[in-house]
């Protein structure tokens, strides 16, 4: 499951940037990433995804855009914590 997260995270993060003004696509990307985070107990990152998902549902585009940097920073922290437990590629 961690490998899925590591592989899929980049694609999902790039989809946040591509969604632009589409709340539905942003919601879907946030929901998908949230599920992956919950499956590996990345609760803080999952909560951030949930907030972004809610903001997209409510049409608060400015909140979704401002959340991206926070989401990426948390994702990088998670990756740093996971790397010692992963087999070298």
N, C-alpha and C positions, 0 to 999 in steps of 0.2 A: 504494500500500500504506500510506503514511503516513496518507492520508485515512481509510482503513479503520480504522486504529488509533485515530485521533483520534475518529472517529465511534462506534466500537464500545466504546471503553474505558469511557466513562461508563456504558453499559448493563451491561457486565460488572462494573464496580465496584459498581454498585447491586445486582447479583445476589448478590454476596458478602454484602451486608448482609441481603438477603432470605432467604438460604439457611438462616439460623438454625442449627438442629441437624441439618441434612441433609448428611452428609458427601459423598454422591453428587453433590448439586448444587454444593457447594463445589468438589469435585474437577473437575467438568465446567467450571465457570467459570474455575478456575485453569488448566486445560489449554487452554481456548480462548484466554485472554489470553496464555498462554505462547507459543502458536503465532504469534499476531500479533506479539508482541515479537521472536521469533526471525526473523520475515520481514523486520523492519526493523533487525536486528542490535542490538536493545536487550538485550544479554546479561545485564546486572545485573538488570534487571527480570524477564527470563525465568527467571533462577536463583531469584529470590524466588518467582515463580509455581510453579516446580518444588518448592520447599520447602513451599509451602502445599498443593500437590497431594499430596505425600507425607504431610504431617500429616493431611490429610483421609482419605487411604487408610488410615492407621493409627489413625484415630479420635481423634486428638489435637486436639479442638475448641479447647481453650485456646490452643494454638499457632497455629491458623488465625485466631482472633480477634485475638491479639496481633500477628499479621503484617500485618493490614489497614492500620494506620497507616504502617508501613514501606513497604508496597506503594504506598499513595497518595502518599507523599512522593517516592518514586522516579519514579512516574508524572508527577508535577508537574515534577520536574527534567527528565525526558525531553521533556515538552511545551515547556518553556522553551527547550530546545536545538533543537527542531524548528521552532518558530514562525518564525524568520527565513527559513527555506527554503520556507515555504508561501505560496501566493498569497493575497492578502486575500480574505476571504469576501464 
